[in-house]
Amino acid sequence: MKEEILERIENKLDILLNTNRHRINEKRYITAQEVEDLTGLNHRTILNRSNMDEEHPRFIPSIQFGGSRRKYFERKVIERLFHLS
């Protein structure tokens, strides 16, 4: 009985995670939180790395639109940096 419940919970979690990834992969620009979902790296770390000098080996390039304070990351760049593709 407990094994069946755990299996159902695991299946539901798999569905949710796969749905989230699919939604993220459709967008060209993603937020730090979405980068965290893809890479497992904490979103605060991602934001901190985007503030480093461009020549620093851990620098992650980001984009800000229309004077907004929110940073976005190009999905293709993140996939290439973290070897996700």
C-alpha positions in Angstrom: 0.0 0.0 0.0 2.7 2.5 1.0 4.8 1.6 -2.1 1.8 2.3 -4.3 1.3 5.7 -2.7 5.0 6.5 -3.1 5.0 5.4 -6.7 1.9 7.6 -7.4 3.6 10.6 -5.7 6.8 10.0 -7.7 4.9 9.8 -11.0 3.1 13.1 -10.2 6.4 14.8 -9.4 7.9 13.5 -12.6 5.0 14.9 -14.6 5.3 18.3 -12.8 9.0 18.5 -13.4 8.8 17.5 -17.0 6.0 20.1 -17.6 8.1 22.8 -16.0 11.1 22.0 -18.1 9.0 21.9 -21.3 7.5 25.3 -20.5 11.0 26.8 -19.8 12.5 25.4 -23.0 9.9 27.2 -25.1 11.1 30.6 -24.0 14.1 32.4 -25.4 14.9 34.4 -22.2 14.5 32.9 -18.7 14.7 34.2 -15.2 17.3 33.2 -12.6 14.7 31.0 -10.9 14.1 29.2 -14.2 17.9 28.8 -14.6 17.9 27.2 -11.2 15.2 24.8 -12.3 17.4 23.8 -15.3 20.8 23.6 -13.6 20.1 23.0 -9.9 22.4 26.0 -9.1 20.8 28.4 -6.6 19.2 31.5 -8.3 21.1 33.9 -6.0 24.4 32.4 -7.1 23.3 32.8 -10.7 22.5 36.5 -10.1 25.8 37.0 -8.3 27.7 35.5 -11.1 25.9 37.8 -13.6 27.4 40.7 -11.6 31.0 39.6 -12.1 33.5 41.0 -14.6 32.9 39.6 -18.1 36.4 38.2 -18.1 35.8 36.1 -14.9 35.5 32.4 -15.7 32.3 32.0 -13.7 30.6 35.1 -15.3 27.0 34.4 -16.6 25.8 37.0 -19.1 22.4 38.5 -18.5 20.0 40.9 -20.1 17.7 43.6 -18.6 14.8 44.9 -20.6 13.4 48.4 -20.6 15.0 49.7 -17.4 13.6 46.8 -15.4 15.7 45.6 -12.5 14.9 42.0 -13.3 17.6 40.1 -15.1 17.0 37.5 -17.8 19.3 34.9 -19.2 19.3 33.6 -22.8 18.3 30.0 -22.7 20.8 28.9 -25.4 23.7 30.6 -23.5 22.7 28.8 -20.3 22.5 25.5 -22.1 25.9 26.0 -23.6 27.5 27.2 -20.4 26.2 24.2 -18.3 26.4 21.6 -21.1 22.6 21.0 -21.0 22.1 20.2 -24.7 
